[in-house]
Amino acid sequence: MAAQVPTRLPSKTRVQKVGLAIAIVALIGCLFIQVPGLEPVGVRMLGIFVAAIALWVTEAIPLAATGVGIILFQVLLISSDAVLPVPETAETSASFFANLANPVIILFMGGFMIADGAAKYGLDKNLAAVMLKPFRGSARLAMLGLMLITALLSQFMSNTATTASMFAVVIPILASIRDPKMRTGFALAIPVAANVSGVGTPVSTPPNAIAVGMLAQNGIRITFLDWALMALPFIIVMLMMAWLLLVALFVPKGVPMELNLKADFNRSPAAIVFYLLAGGTILLWMSEPLHGINSSIVGFIPVVGMLATGVMTGRDVKQLSWPVLWLVAGGIALGSGVRATGLDAWLLGGIDWGSMSAVVFLVAVALVAVVMGTFISNSATANLIIPLVLGPSIMVATDDVTLAVVAALACSLGFALPISTPPNAIAYATGHIPQRSLMLVGAILGIVGAIFLALALPPLWAWMGLT
């Protein structure tokens, strides 16, 4: 059956219309105004930056459209191929287009292939069924099991895919729970675990990829294993904190629960080849310090291997989350443009960062990221915050790796509303989660998590020799 052709453009809310108007004014106005202390090419980048903020905050157009739009207007307004005058040192249009194939995008593509393959061959649901068996008998233990499995899967699958897969397992469990309060707790456990734990690798969530890409542009390479080691203490503490909060609020002590789940692993030749390719890729990612192969190169291995063997097909490639990849590419391009035009120095140069202690600055960055990530997407928040905190004008007594990782992890703590993250939206759509409960849990974990992240982890990372 032929795809239905839309006859009307999507309608826009008043807020979206305002956001679109601001973006248009910013893009046109930057061609005619002068800003003290900023070169014309920097003024044009400022227009692109303001337009991106307006479009990402209001979602006047799809987030991915804003991502690729950034690249388009950088090519038109600030590249050496632009019609308008630019410095001789300006980057070429090819360098901006190259963000669409940035090594971080390739790394993410490999992660998406593994995640989609796990769903295609039922590996995610069967692993969940197997790993839940030790947690039978107690409702509180069952919730812990669900959260641990969600945390594990979200390291190598997107938070959205993990949440969708886990709810396929959990829906029968929810139907068997008579107490609506406890049902709310179990429904909340999955998105909470996906949000606080889905930060463990560079491929697990877009803010991580954005941070890795920005660091690479600053000449700093962080390995897959290094990121995992930095995120692990955060995941352990936040996951246990989230579980204790949920059982205290929703699950009475001593309530029994039996879980009747069966695993039926696909043993077809295609599935076995997928298991080997996915397992081998993860092993290579985790052993990068031993063999020295860049994680992005490793991430391209399953893409080629799965297509070559027929494990995944062209149709599967079409179904990858290309909008997310384009969103990340736009964020990386935004950061490079802000830095290349001197806009970062102009935006932040009026503040005496050297007089601010590293602790105060990190707490401020983390809290701002949580608040922004609550109201706009975590990815958009990372795209706006990380380029600024890594700018040369930030002369705070801490290193770029600490700044980038704190900012990226904090972005994933903004999940107090149904609109904050896709996992929240999926969970809220089940009808088992009152918005008030989501806001309470999200606000507590977001604020406490941001303070813990900024105060406790940087000294630990330094002690571990990771920063």
N, C-alpha and C positions, 0 to 999 in steps of 0.2 A: 504494500500500500504506500502511495506517495506521501511524503511528509506534508503536513498542513502548512500552507503559506500564509503568514500573517498579513492581514489587510490594514491593520492600524499600528501606529507606533505606540510603545508602552506609555501609559499616562504617568505624569509626574506629580508628586505632592508639592505643596507650597514651599516646603523646605528644600526640596530637590531643585525647584525652579530658581530659588535664591542662590543655591550653590552653583548652579550652571551659569547664572548671570555673573556672579563674582568671578568665576573662572574666565569667562569671555572678556570681562573688563580687564582682568589682570593680564591676559595674553595680549590684548590690543594696547592697553595703557603702557605696558613696558617698552613699547616701541617709540614712545613719544616723550616720556618723562626722563628727567635726570635726577639721580639720587646722590647727594654729597658723599664722597668717599668710596663710590662704587663705579667701576667702569661700565660703559654701555652694555658690554656682553654680560656683566654681572647683573645689571638691571633686568635684562631679558631672562636670565636664569631665575631671578627673583620672581618675575611674572609667572614662570613655569612652576616654581615652588608654591606660590600662593594658589595658583589654579589647582595643583595637585591636592593641597590641603583641603580646599573647598569641595572638590569632587570626592575625595576619600571620606571626608567627614559626613557629607550629605548623601553620598551614594547617588548623586544625580545621574551618573552613568555607571555601568558595571565596573567593579574595582579593576578587573583585568584591562578594561578599555582605558582607564586612567593610566595603568602601567605602560601600555604600549603608546599611549598618547604622549607621555613624557618623552619617550625616545623620539617620536615623530617631531615634536616641537624643538627638541634639542638639535636635531638634524637641520631643521628649518631656520633656527634662530641663532645657534651658538657654534655650529660646526664650521670647519674651514670650507665646506662646500656650500654654505649658506649664501644667499644673495646679499645679505646685509654685511657691512664691514665687521671683521673679527680680527683679533691679534694673530700674528704669524704663527704663534705657538698653539693656536686652537686645535682641538682634536678633529680628526676627519669624521665624516658621517659613518664610515666603516667601523670606527671605534665605538660609536654609539650603538650601531646595529649589532655589534659583536656581543652586547649584553644579553641578547636573546639566546646566545649559545655560550654564555659564561660557564666556566667549569662548575660553578655551583648549580646551575640549571641542569647540567648533565648528571651531576650527583643526585639531584632530586628526581630526575627522570628514571634513574635506576631504582630508586626507592619506590617510586610509583609503580613500576613494572612488577616489583616483588609484591607490593601490597595488593595490586589488582589480581596478580596470579594466585595469591593466597586465598582471595575470595572466590576466584574462578574454580579452584580445585578443592574448596571447602577446608583448607588447612586451618584457617583462623577459628572456625566453629569447633572443629574436632580437637584442636589444641586446648580450647577453652573447656570443653567437656572433660578432657583428661585431667587438666590441672585443677579442676574444681573438686575432684573426688576426695582429696584429703580434708576438705573443709565442710564435709557433711555433718549434720547433727546439731549444730548451733547456728542460730540466725546471725549472731555477731561474727562468728567465724566464716559463715557463708558470704557475708558482705566483704570481709577482709579478702577472701579468695577472689571474689569478683573484681575487687580493686587491684589486687596484685596482678591478675591476668590481664586486665585492661592496661595496667602500667607496662607490662612486658611487651604486649603486642604493639603498644603505641610508640615503642622505641624504633620500630622499623616500618610501621604503617602510619599514615596520617591520622591525626586525632579524629577526624571525621569518619574515615573508613573503620577505625577501631571501634568507635562508638556505635556505628551502624551494625557492625558484625556482632558486638557484644549484646546489643538489644535483641538481635535475632535469637540469641541463647537465653536471654533473661525474660522475654515476654511471657513464656509459660510459667516462670517462677513468680512473676508479678501477679499473674492470674490466680495463683494458689494462695496468695497472702490476703487474709481477710481484713487485717487492721490497716486502714487507709494511711495512718501516720507512718507505719513501718514500710508500707508500699512506696510512699514518697521517699523514704530514706534509701531504699534499694534502687529506685529510679535515679536518684541523685548521685549515687555512688559511682556510676559509670562515667558521666560527663566530668564529674569532679576529678576522678582518677585520671581520665584522659587529658584533662587540662593541666593538672599539676605534675603529671608524670611524663607527658608527651614531649619532653624537652631534652631527652637523654642523648640524642644523636643529632648531627647536622641535618639529617633527612627527615626528622620526625615532625617538624613544624616550620612554616615559612620564616618566622622571626630568627630562628637559628641559622637558616640558610642566608638570610640577609646579613646577619652579623659576620658569618664566615666570609661572605663576599666582600664586605666592607673592609675587613681585616686584610684580606688578600690584596685589595687595592692600596693598602698602606704598607705593603711589603711584608705582612705578617701571616705566616701559614700555620694554621692550627689543625692538627691531625684529628681524624675520626676518634681515635682512642683518647686523646687529650680532652676533647670536648666531653666524651662519655664520663671520664673520670671527674671532671669539674662538675658535671650535672648530677652525678650519682648521690653525693651527700644531700643535695637539695631535694632530690626525688624521695629519698628514704625518709627524711624528716617531714616533708610536706605530706607524703602519703600517710604516714602514721598519724600526723596531726589531723588530717582530713578524716581518717577512719574514726579516731577518738571523738571528734566533733559530731560526726554523723550518728554513731551509736549512742552518744549521750543525748542527742536531740530526738532520735527516731526509733531506736531499737532497744526495748527493755531487756534487762539482763535475764538470762536463763530461758529465753524463748527457743524451743527446738525448731529445727527445719531440716527436712530431708530433700536432697536434690537427686532427681532421677534423670540423669543425662547420659546419653550413649554416644560414643565416638565411632565413626565409621570412615576411616581414612581411605581416600582414593588410592588404589594400588595399580592404576593403569600405567603403562610405560611413559605416557606424557607427564603424568603427575610425578612419577619418580624422577624424571629428568628435571622437572621444575624444582622438586625438593633439593636436588643436588646443586643446581645452579644458584638457588636462593641461599642455601646453607653455605656454599662456597664463597658467595659474595660477602655475606655477613662475616665469615671467618677472615677474609682478606681485609675487610674494613677494620676489624678489631686488632689485626696483627700488622697494621701499617708501619709501626716503628721497626719491625723486623725485616720486612721486604722492601720498604721505601717506595712502594707504588702509590701515587697520589690517590686519595679516596674518590676523586672525580673520575679518574681513569678506571678504577675498580667498578664504579657505578655504571660505567658504559658496558662492562662485560655482560651483565645479565640482559641488557637491551639487545645486544647482538646475538648472544647465545640463545635466548628464548625465541627470537624471530627466526634464527637459522634452523633450529630444531623443530619449529612449528608448535612449540609449547604455547607461545603467544602469537597472535596473528595481526595483520594490519588492522582488522576491526578492533582488536584490543588496544592498539596504539591510538586509534581515533578516540577511544573512551578514556584515555589518560586525562588527568586534571590539567589540561593546557591553560585554562584561565589562571590557575595558581602559579604555573611556571611563568606566565607573562607578567603577573603581578610582581613576583620576585625580581624578574628582569628589570621591570620599571623602577623598582626600589633601588636596585644596584646602580642603574643609570642615573637616578636622581642624586645619589650620593656622589658619584663621580663628577657630575655636572656642578654640584654645589661646591665641591672642592676645587675643580679646575678653573672656575671663574672667580674664585676668591670670595664667594658669597658667604661661606661659613665664617670666615674671619670678620666680615662686615656684620653679620647677624650677632656674633658673640663677642665682638671686640670691645664693646662698651662695658663689659662686666669684668671686674678684677677677679678672675678665677684663681689666681695664685694666692689670694687671701683666704680662700675657702678651703677648709680641711677636706681631705679625700672622703672621710666618713660622711660628713654632712652632704657632700655632693652626691655620693652614691645613694644615700637614702632618698635625696630629692629626686634623682633620676628614676629610682625604682618606684616611688610613689606616683610620680607623674605618669610613668608607663602603665601602671595598674589603672589609674583613673581614666586615662585616654583609651586604654584597651577595653575598658568596660563599655564605652559608648560608641567606639568605632572598632573596626576589625583589628585583631592583634597584628596582622600583617601590615596594615596601613600605619598603625602606631610605630612599629619597628622601622618602617620606611622613613618616617618623619624624625624619629628620635635618634636612631643610631648614627646617621651621617653627621648630625650636629655634635653629639658627644665625642665623636672621633675626629672632629675638626682640629686643625693646628692651633686654634685660639683657646682651646681648653687646656690650660696649663695647671692641671691639678696633680697633686703628688700621688699619682697612681698610673698604672700602665694601660695601654689600649686594650689588651686582651680582657682585663678585669672590667673595664668600662663596657666593652661590647657584650660580654657574656652576662653581666648583671642586667643590662638594658634588655637583652633578648629574653632572658628567663623571666624578667618582671613583666614583659608584654604578655606572656602566657598566663599571668595571674589575674588578668582582667576578665573575669567571667561571672559577674554578679547579675547579669540580665540575660533573658532568652536570646537577645540579638547579639550578645557579646562574642560568641563563638559558635561554629556549626554544631559541635557536640551538644551545647546547651539547647540549640534549636531542635535537634533531633530528640533529645530527652523531653523537652517541654511539649513537643507534639504528641507524646504518648498520653497526655492528659492526666498523668499521675503526679505532676509536680506543680504546686501552687507557686506563683511568682514570688510571693513573700518569702517562702522557704529558700528558693534559689538565691534571692538577694541577701538573705541573712548569712547563709553559708558562704557565698561568694565574697561578701564584704569582709567577713572575719578572716577567711583564708588569704584574701588578697592583701589586706593591710599587714597582718602578722607575717605573711610570707615575704612581703617586700622588705620589711625591717630585718627579718632573719637573713634574707639574701644579701642585703647591703652590709650588715654588721658582722655576721659570723663567717660567711664563706670566703671573702677575699683573704683574710689571714690564713685560713685553712689551705686555700689554693697556693698561697706563697710558701707555706710550710711543706706542701707536697711537691714543690718545685715546678708547678704548672704555670706560674706567672712570673 
